[in-house]
């Protein structure tokens, strides 16, 4: 597989991930029962980690096979990946151990889920915009 193909796969996975994150906004809105929220959060986190890992793998393969080097943009992507994984794992652990039978706790965690999802969407969107600007030669990272 050529580097351009690997970068294309990486790009497609990022778009799929962005779509997944947007779809995830509906979890706290649609799930009404605490047990369902806990289960949906678990499934969401597993899919999140799977897609994020595929993105990282495709990107790292492209970096190493294409001798692309560790440009600032690549370093930012790796750091962003680590931060997003950390946030997602912490979010899931909090939902897992929380007493969701308490109505106030349930509401707070649903709100936190929504806010974290919006933050993650913004992080990915900003990185996509930066990479598009880099590809067009508007900025150099």
Secondary structure, 3 states (H helix, E strand, C coil): CCHHHHHHHHHHHHHHHHHHHHHHCCHHHHCCCHHHHHHHHHHHHHHHHHHHHHHHHHHHHHHHHCCCCCCHHHHHHHHHHHHHHHHHHHHHHHHHHCCCCCHHHHHHHHHHHHHHHHHHHHHHHHHHHHHHHHHCCCCCC
